[in-house]
Structure formats: structure tokens, C-alpha cells
Amino acid sequence: MNVMRKWFQRLKRWVGRYRRQLRIAGGVVVGVLMTMQLFYPTDQMLPFATVDNLAVSGWQKQDTAWQLDQAYKQQPIQLYFGSNTDTKYVLKPADIGLMSRNGNRVEAISYPWYMRLIPTSVFWYGRLQSDGAPTYSRQASVLDTYMKKQLGESCSIAPVDASLKAKESNLVVVSGSNGGTCKPSDVSAELKKLTPMITKKTQVRIAMKETPPTIGDKEANALADLINRQLKAGVVIMAGTLAVKPDSKLVAGWLDAKVVGSKLTVEMNATRAGEYLGKEVAPKVAVAAGVTKVATVDFQEVSRQTGANGQALDVVGTGTALINYLTAKDKTVTAVVGSVAPRVEYTRSYSPTDTGLSALMTNYAKDHPGTFGMQLIELSGKRRRAAYNESKQFVTASTYKLFVAYGTLKKIEAGEWQWSNPSAGGRDTAACFDDMIVKSDNACAEALLERYGYNNLTRDIRALGLSSDSGFIGDTPKSTAADLALFMAMLESGQMPIQPANRDRFLGALKRNIYRQGIPAGASGAVADKVGFLNGLFHDAAIVYSPSGTYVLVIMTDGSSWANIAELTKQIEALRSQ
């Protein structure tokens, strides 16, 4: 008390000493405040002012009106039907053609002259003023469009069945809702009366002749109670003689509610349960399958040693057993297993015949990724022929340049083109011909093809005997292994209608082809070939000068690799040499 008394005495002495200065300072403050109040802008909101609970202190009135307009555009309107407690539709005012404008109400908020004469009113008068209400306008056509889109002509609402969902270690009920019919005119009338305010929820309830759902909350609760009792007791999955005990929370998360006929039931979601079952149960019931060993010669099976079946967890069947336990149909859960067929191993051998070579190609294609088309033609020796999928049409990639080279030679021999003619990139026709085959140059091939004509070249290669599967479909070149093999065989055997010198020129360029990862990598002799690769396409059309005789080999693939083409070539050469 003595301390407080001393403090007040000091304050009194200080005020007495500076009374005159304090009076002057107070007068200055009051003067400044009154000046500020008298000249406070009329287009500006007062300090601490709010409109619809939106703090607009010191805002320009036009900014305040704009911000309120935006808030009203986003104000959700909740639509309820009948006695349902769940929202059927949530829409925005613009969806039904309802617009709220706040400019007039904001302009009506003023700071009158008589209030400006009251000291400090600038700080509190803004809180005393009435907000007023927006001005509403409506577009009937927008409302009509919304009504037809959402409710149609009948205003029919489908009932929603009660369901179940997992929550912690239990299943809880997701309440159903009544359906029924209502009058579109009632909906329209209620929506036309709306005057939403952003300070409260905007809710509309529409009268409806109600239809209950097939599955009600009572039935869903009964099923939930049954399953929850079982979950509380615990789940034990017997995997042979071993017990696996998943946590009840985990099991609850595996369950999906499902309506079968007019009854609510649950089923196990194999995707969600699969990871746990695969890790904890599957190894305990798995029995490895044996190996069935099959020996073949060409396309014929000559012996078979059958391996034993194995077994593996049947996740779907185990799920059914789990549901039977959870619904008290069974007292235990036993892991269900299914039979696993033995793995088949082939020991394949091939005869050095047409049939054997074709079998080698066929089995190689089946054992490796991708789509294959192949043709083998021996031009000397035993003159064998073999093929697999040889008539399958592929996009040629750059192997179409073989056709362009043939067309170029025809034009040269007819005197219509000269080797010295300009072609592409400052190169003459001779240089372009060479680059197109040796380097697979695209600019040269495209220039020569454009000059020759797509239809003309298609006509001329088919005149050689190539099928209708080869040619330019639109501007996309396509062909088959059989047609490319025929083309290369005619070139090598001298049956192609071109002069010997030009034949030698063509073959010489093919032998200098710089891309050697395919057939040349697997062949044992010199190779004259043209490759094509585009996206997943890998093609090689080749003449192979093997020690065991000259042959044509065409391998066209989609989704394979150069390594596979080289390995297949090596196997074909080994079989031919037997």
C-alpha cells in the first residue's frame, strides 16, 4: 500500500508540473482526430467496419461490394428432399440463375456529418450501422435448365440403401436415405424464393412422396453387430496346422459392403487383403509344383515326364471362408488352397529340314517377347525354305528403302533420271542412292520417293510378284517377311529386271550397310542387308553368303531386339550346317 501511495503522489506531482503541456497535447490530439473525422473519405469504409461478418476496415466501397459479390457467388445451397437428413444436391447460386449484388447496400453505409462531430466516432460508428441485404436477380431460363438436368421431368429421387464401412476395429453403419417423387413446380417455387445470406447456411427442403430403401439402417445395424462381435472375438486363419491371427482393425479394412438381391452382405476385398495374406498365410500352405519335362522333334512331341502338382493359397476362396466366419456361418477360418500345375520344360531338337527350320523359328518366336514374322530361302545347296508368320504385315520402317532403290534403278535404266541429278542436301542421285542404303539416310529416301510417287512405286514392286500386303498405304510403307524375302532372292539370283551393273551397285551398297547388330551379328559369312528400326520395330532383310551356301533371311519384329535377331540367326545357321 505504501508503494502504491508513493507512486500516485509522484504521478500527481508530474501532472501538476506538466499540466499546461498536457492540455496543449490533448488539444492537438483532439484537433487532429476531429479533422480526420470531418474529412474522412465518403467512398471508404470506416475503421473496424464489418459487413456480413466480413472485416472491411478501411476498404474502398467498390472493393467491398466486389468482395461481397464473390462471396455470395460461392455461397453453397443445400437441397434436401422429404425427411432425409443428408444433402441430396449442393449447388451454387449461379447454377439456378440467382445473382446477389451488394453495391447498393454498401453505398448506403454512410458516416453522417453529425456523427463526425463526436470525438472518436470514426473508430466505433462503423460497428453500429445496419448491413442491409443484397439485391437479388434471377434468370428463369437457367433455373429451368438446372431442373431438367438434375431432376428431369418426373422429379424422381432414387432411394439409397444403408451400407457399412470400416472404422477402427469395427464396421459402422452408413445410413440409407429415402427416395421418392416430388413436383418440379414445388422445387422451382422453393428455389425462386431463395434469398441467401453468407452469414448462415442456405438450406432448402422439398416435399416428397417418399419410398424407403431396400436396405434400411435396422438391417445394416444387425449385420454390423454380428460382424463386430466376431471381430471382437478375434480372427484366426488356419494355414494347415499353423494359426495366423490378423489384427481385427486390419480385417475390418478388408471388408466391402455389397447388396445381393435384396440383402446386405459383405465380401473381402482381395486387393486390400492380398498383401497380408500373401506374406503371412501363402508361404505356410504353399507346396512347390514339380516339373513336367517334354521332348520334341520339330513340331512333334516324342516324350513327356509329368511332374507333380503343387498348391498355392486361393485368396478368393479364403476370403469366402473369412466372410462365413464373420457372419457366423462357420466357426473357423481355414485357408483355401488351389492346385498349381507343374512347370513345363521343353527339350527341343530340330531336323535340318524345311519342317525343322520352321519349327525352330516358331518356337523361338513363342519363347521370346514381341511379335515376329520370318522367312528363310536357301538359294543354293539343299534349297530349303522355312517360315513363321511370314504373311504378317508390318510397317516396314527403313526397309522400304529397298523398294526406293529398285525404283531409282528403273528410272536410271529408262533414261528418265541421271545419276548426276540433284537429289537432297546438295547431293546428286548417285550419292543419295548410296547414303540411303549404306547409312539409311532419310532425307535422300524421302526425296527419291516423293519424286517417284507412292502409287507408282507400289505398282512397280507388286509387278515383281510381291503381294498386295506390300506398298504404300497412304504414305505409310508396309510389307511382310515373305515379300521382302522374295525381293532379296530376286536381287541375288539375278531375276530382278535390272542390268547386271546396277545389280552389283545395289548389292555393293547393301554389303556396306553400317548397321550390323542384327542378322550380320549372328551370321558366319558376309551379309548384304537393309535394316529398319522405328519405335519398337526391329527388321532385318538380308542375303547371307554363308560357308554352307547362300541364303535369304528376313526377320521382322515388333517389341523384340537386335540381340534376339542375332541369336535366332546363329541358331538357324547351326541347324542348316548339320
Secondary structure, DSSP 8 states (H G I E B T S, - for coil): -HHHHHHHHHHHHHHHHTHHHHHHHHHHHHHHHHHHHHT--TTB--TT-EETTEE-TT-BHHHHHHHHHHHHHT--EEEEETT--S-SEEE-GGGGTEEEE-HHHHHT----HHHHTSTTHHHHHHHHS-----EEEE-HHHHHHHHHHHHTTTTEE--B--EEEEETTEEEEE--B-EEE--HHHHHHHHHT----TTS-EEEEE--EEE--SS-HHHHHHHHHHHHHHHHH---EEETTEEE---HHHHHHHEEEEEETTEEEEEE-HHHHHHHHHHHTHHHH-B---EEEEEEETTEEEEEE----EEEE-HHHHHHHHHHHHTTS-S-EE--EEEE--EEEEEEE--SSHHHHHHHHHHHHHHSSSEEEEEEEESSTT--EEEESTT--EE-GGGGHHHHHHHHHHHHHTTSS-TTSEEETTEEHHHHHHHHHHT--HHHHHHHHHHH-HHHHHHHHHHTT--TTSEEETTEEEE-HHHHHHHHHHHHHT-SSS-HHHHHHHHHHHHT-S--SSHHHH-SSEEEEEEEEETTEEEEEEEEEETTEEEEEEEEEES--HHHHHHHHHHHHHHHT-
